[in-house]
């Protein structure tokens, strides 16, 4: 019953255009370093069409995550990806402007802190019409403070969203992100 209720809640939140990443028991305390949310441009996906998406990430105070592109190249870059049961692809990913900090023993490092937004475009195949997509939006990151870095983590936001062939069924959502 819990799984059904949780899945329904995630489905409704994803359709509404905002979903927060659940705390994963496997991630433990590391999952607290960031709080990601996902915002979709529309309430449904249009088969053969596109839908803009924003992943907003709040980084815990006193911490930062490596930017994309990472500098130096030995650092783990933050990366936004999508997995889809219907073949939806994430394209045109745009990472925010980073700032540079000096890390002892490492040198200059490109980082994000505070609240950031990563944007992209979901491209939906025409063959997905009339189906429901199980969409997994993931952000891979490495959180660091001024002394050390934690192992890389992946935060996943998952939900089901219908795919329609009728453009008239689309309703714009999250207008503050998609002007």
C-alpha positions as CSV (number, residue, x, y, z in Angstrom):
1,X,0.0,0.0,0.0
2,X,2.8,2.4,0.9
3,X,4.5,1.8,-2.5
4,X,1.2,2.5,-4.4
5,X,0.5,5.6,-2.4
6,X,4.1,6.9,-2.8
7,X,4.1,6.1,-6.5
8,X,0.7,7.9,-6.9
9,X,2.1,10.9,-5.0
10,X,5.2,11.0,-7.2
11,X,3.0,10.7,-10.3
12,X,0.8,13.6,-9.3
13,X,3.8,15.7,-8.3
14,X,5.6,15.0,-11.5
15,X,2.5,15.8,-13.6
16,X,2.1,19.0,-11.6
17,X,5.7,19.8,-12.6
18,X,7.5,19.6,-9.3
19,X,9.0,16.6,-7.5
20,X,11.6,16.5,-4.7
21,X,14.1,13.7,-4.6
22,X,13.2,11.1,-2.0
23,X,15.8,10.4,0.7
24,X,17.3,7.1,-0.2
25,X,18.3,4.8,2.7
26,X,21.4,3.8,0.7
27,X,22.5,7.4,0.3
28,X,22.3,8.1,4.1
29,X,23.6,11.4,5.2
30,X,25.2,12.2,1.9
31,X,21.8,12.7,0.3
32,X,21.3,15.7,2.5
33,X,24.1,17.8,0.8
34,X,21.7,18.7,-2.1
35,X,17.9,19.0,-2.4
36,X,16.9,18.7,-6.1
37,X,13.5,19.5,-7.6
38,X,12.3,19.1,-11.2
39,X,10.0,21.4,-13.1
40,X,8.5,20.5,-16.4
41,X,7.1,23.0,-18.9
42,X,3.9,21.0,-19.5
43,X,1.5,18.8,-17.6
44,X,2.0,16.0,-20.2
45,X,4.6,15.1,-22.8
46,X,3.7,15.5,-26.5
47,X,4.6,12.5,-28.7
48,X,7.0,13.7,-31.4
49,X,7.4,17.0,-29.5
50,X,9.6,18.7,-26.9
51,X,9.3,19.8,-23.3
52,X,11.6,22.1,-21.5
53,X,12.8,20.9,-18.0
54,X,14.7,22.5,-15.2
55,X,16.4,20.7,-12.3
56,X,16.8,23.1,-9.4
57,X,19.3,22.1,-6.8
58,X,19.8,23.6,-3.3
59,X,23.3,22.9,-2.1
60,X,23.7,22.6,1.7
61,X,25.2,25.7,3.3
62,X,29.0,25.3,3.8
63,X,29.2,22.8,0.9
64,X,29.6,23.1,-2.8
65,X,29.4,20.7,-5.8
66,X,31.8,20.5,-8.7
67,X,30.7,22.5,-11.8
68,X,30.2,21.3,-15.3
69,X,32.8,21.5,-16.8
70,X,34.9,20.4,-13.9
71,X,38.2,22.1,-13.3
72,X,40.7,20.6,-12.7
73,X,39.7,17.7,-14.9
74,X,40.4,15.3,-11.9
75,X,37.2,16.6,-10.2
76,X,33.8,14.8,-10.8
77,X,31.6,17.1,-12.8
78,X,27.9,17.6,-11.9
79,X,25.8,15.9,-14.6
80,X,22.1,16.0,-15.4
81,X,20.7,12.9,-17.2
82,X,17.4,11.2,-18.0
83,X,16.3,7.6,-18.2
84,X,13.0,6.8,-19.8
85,X,11.0,3.7,-20.6
86,X,9.6,5.4,-23.7
87,X,12.8,6.6,-25.2
88,X,12.6,10.2,-24.1
89,X,16.0,11.9,-24.6
90,X,17.5,14.9,-22.7
91,X,19.1,17.4,-25.1
92,X,20.4,20.9,-25.0
93,X,21.6,20.7,-21.4
94,X,22.7,24.1,-20.0
95,X,24.7,24.3,-16.8
96,X,24.8,27.5,-14.8
97,X,27.8,29.8,-14.5
98,X,30.2,28.5,-11.9
99,X,32.6,30.4,-9.7
100,X,36.2,29.5,-8.9
101,X,37.5,28.7,-5.4
102,X,40.9,27.8,-4.1
103,X,41.0,24.3,-2.5
104,X,44.1,23.4,-0.5
105,X,46.1,20.7,-2.3
106,X,44.0,20.9,-5.4
107,X,44.2,24.5,-6.6
108,X,41.5,26.4,-8.4
109,X,38.2,24.5,-8.6
110,X,35.0,25.4,-10.6
111,X,32.0,25.0,-8.2
112,X,28.3,25.7,-7.6
113,X,26.9,26.5,-4.2
114,X,23.6,27.9,-3.0
115,X,20.7,27.4,-5.4
116,X,21.4,26.5,-9.0
117,X,19.3,25.6,-12.1
118,X,20.3,23.2,-14.8
119,X,18.0,23.3,-17.9
120,X,17.4,21.0,-20.8
121,X,14.9,19.9,-23.4
122,X,13.1,16.5,-23.3
123,X,12.6,15.1,-26.9
124,X,9.7,12.7,-27.0
125,X,9.5,10.0,-29.7
126,X,6.3,9.8,-31.7
127,X,6.1,6.1,-30.8
128,X,5.4,7.0,-27.2
129,X,1.9,8.4,-28.0
130,X,-0.9,7.1,-25.7
131,X,1.6,5.6,-23.2
132,X,2.8,6.5,-19.8
133,X,6.5,7.2,-19.4
134,X,8.4,6.1,-16.3
135,X,10.9,9.0,-16.2
136,X,14.0,9.1,-14.0
137,X,15.8,12.4,-13.8
138,X,19.2,12.1,-12.2
139,X,21.9,14.4,-11.1
140,X,25.4,13.0,-10.4
141,X,27.5,15.2,-8.2
142,X,30.3,15.3,-5.7
143,X,29.8,17.5,-2.6
144,X,32.8,19.1,-0.9
145,X,33.4,21.5,1.9
146,X,36.5,23.5,2.5
147,X,38.5,20.5,3.8
148,X,37.4,17.4,1.8
149,X,35.1,15.8,-0.7
150,X,32.6,13.1,-0.2
151,X,32.3,10.2,-2.7
152,X,30.2,11.0,-5.8
153,X,26.5,10.5,-5.4
154,X,23.5,10.3,-7.7
155,X,20.1,11.8,-6.7
156,X,17.2,10.4,-8.7
157,X,13.7,11.9,-9.1
158,X,11.3,9.4,-10.6
159,X,7.7,9.7,-11.7
160,X,5.2,8.6,-14.3
161,X,3.9,11.1,-16.9
162,X,1.4,10.5,-19.7
163,X,2.4,11.0,-23.3
164,X,-0.3,12.4,-25.6
165,X,-0.6,12.8,-29.3
166,X,-3.0,15.8,-28.9
167,X,-1.3,19.2,-28.5
168,X,-4.6,20.5,-27.2
169,X,-4.2,18.4,-24.0
170,X,-1.1,20.3,-23.0
171,X,-1.2,22.9,-20.3
172,X,1.7,25.1,-19.4
173,X,3.1,24.7,-15.9
174,X,5.8,26.4,-13.8
175,X,5.6,29.6,-15.7
176,X,8.2,31.2,-13.4
177,X,10.8,28.8,-15.0
178,X,9.5,28.9,-18.6
179,X,8.7,32.4,-19.9
